[in-house]
Amino acid sequence: MNNYSITLKFENEAQTIYAIALSKNHSTTVVRNNEIDLEQTYFISVVHTELNSFLDLTGITPFQLIFFDSNLNFAGASFSTGNPNHLFTIQTTAKFILLIPFREKKKLNGLERFYINNRI
């Protein structure tokens, strides 16, 4: 797996985070099969050509999900904070998704976009 330094650009500041990169090659993916470490931040890039992605995130909790479009602009956010045994799925048009452990969640007021700085 590749580790990346990613900068979140806000209106008045920037924050750098470090994430493990995952590529999503299929429009439907069961994320828990990717051996997600619940203490680690992940950066998912969507590389398939379908309009929507369907992610099964059952057991991936508690996490903050931050969505970005193909131009790297902020597109929305969600949380998976429920019971890990309950079904949790999302459908999105986002091309990039950050999965951030809830204990490290980001305040999103003024979030504009992100930049990939480099591979670590």
C-alpha positions as CSV (number, residue, x, y, z in Angstrom):
1,M,0.0,0.0,0.0
2,N,1.1,3.5,-0.7
3,N,1.1,6.3,2.0
4,Y,0.5,9.8,0.9
5,S,0.7,13.3,2.4
6,I,-2.5,15.1,1.7
7,T,-3.3,18.8,2.3
8,L,-6.8,19.9,3.0
9,K,-7.3,23.5,1.8
10,F,-9.7,25.6,3.9
11,E,-10.7,29.3,3.3
12,N,-8.1,30.5,5.8
13,E,-5.8,27.6,6.5
14,A,-4.4,24.3,5.4
15,Q,-4.1,21.0,7.3
16,T,-1.8,18.1,6.3
17,I,-2.8,14.5,7.0
18,Y,-1.3,11.2,6.1
19,A,-3.3,8.4,4.5
20,I,-3.0,5.0,2.9
21,A,-4.1,5.0,-0.7
22,L,-6.7,2.5,-2.0
23,S,-7.9,2.4,-5.6
24,K,-11.6,1.4,-6.3
25,N,-11.7,-0.4,-9.7
26,H,-15.3,-1.5,-9.5
27,S,-18.6,0.4,-9.1
28,T,-19.5,-1.9,-6.1
29,T,-17.0,-2.5,-3.4
30,V,-17.1,-4.1,0.0
31,V,-14.6,-2.0,1.8
32,R,-14.2,-4.2,4.9
33,N,-12.6,-6.8,2.7
34,N,-9.7,-4.4,2.1
35,E,-8.5,-5.1,5.7
36,I,-9.1,-1.6,7.0
37,D,-7.3,-0.7,10.2
38,L,-9.8,1.3,12.3
39,E,-7.0,3.5,13.6
40,Q,-5.7,4.6,10.1
41,T,-6.7,7.3,7.6
42,Y,-7.4,6.1,4.1
43,F,-7.6,7.9,0.7
44,I,-9.8,6.1,-1.8
45,S,-9.6,7.0,-5.5
46,V,-12.3,5.9,-7.8
47,V,-10.8,4.7,-11.1
48,H,-13.8,3.0,-12.7
49,T,-15.8,4.8,-15.4
50,E,-19.3,4.3,-13.9
51,L,-21.2,7.4,-12.7
52,N,-21.9,6.1,-9.2
53,S,-19.9,4.1,-6.7
54,F,-21.6,1.8,-4.1
55,L,-19.6,1.2,-1.0
56,D,-20.4,-1.4,1.7
57,L,-18.8,0.1,4.8
58,T,-20.4,-2.4,7.3
59,G,-18.0,-2.7,10.2
60,I,-16.0,0.4,9.3
61,T,-16.9,2.5,12.3
62,P,-16.5,5.1,13.7
63,F,-15.2,7.1,10.7
64,Q,-15.7,10.4,9.0
65,L,-16.1,10.2,5.3
66,I,-15.1,13.3,3.2
67,F,-16.0,13.3,-0.5
68,F,-14.3,15.2,-3.3
69,D,-15.2,15.5,-7.0
70,S,-12.9,14.8,-10.0
71,N,-11.5,18.4,-9.7
72,L,-10.4,17.7,-6.1
73,N,-13.2,20.1,-4.7
74,F,-15.0,19.3,-1.5
75,A,-18.4,17.6,-2.4
76,G,-19.8,16.5,1.0
77,A,-19.3,14.4,4.1
78,S,-20.9,11.6,6.1
79,F,-20.2,9.7,9.3
80,S,-20.2,5.9,10.0
81,T,-20.8,6.0,13.8
82,G,-23.3,3.2,14.3
83,N,-23.1,-0.4,15.5
84,P,-20.4,-2.3,13.5
85,N,-22.8,-5.2,13.0
86,H,-25.4,-3.1,11.3
87,L,-25.4,-2.6,7.5
88,F,-23.9,0.7,6.4
89,T,-23.7,1.5,2.7
90,I,-23.3,4.7,0.7
91,Q,-23.8,5.5,-3.0
92,T,-21.8,8.5,-4.3
93,T,-20.5,10.2,-7.4
94,A,-17.4,11.3,-5.6
95,K,-14.1,10.4,-7.3
96,F,-12.0,10.7,-4.1
97,I,-13.0,9.8,-0.5
98,L,-11.1,10.3,2.7
99,L,-11.9,7.8,5.5
100,I,-10.7,9.5,8.8
101,P,-11.0,7.7,12.2
102,F,-13.7,9.6,14.1
103,R,-11.3,10.4,16.9
104,E,-9.3,12.5,14.4
105,K,-12.4,14.0,12.6
106,K,-12.0,17.3,10.8
107,K,-14.2,20.4,11.2
108,L,-15.3,21.0,7.6
109,N,-16.4,24.7,7.8
110,G,-14.6,26.4,4.9
111,L,-13.2,23.2,3.4
112,E,-12.6,23.9,-0.3
113,R,-10.4,21.1,-1.8
114,F,-7.5,18.8,-1.3
115,Y,-4.0,18.3,-2.8
116,I,-1.9,15.2,-2.9
117,N,1.6,16.4,-1.8
118,N,3.7,13.2,-2.3
119,R,4.0,9.6,-1.7
120,I,5.7,8.7,1.5
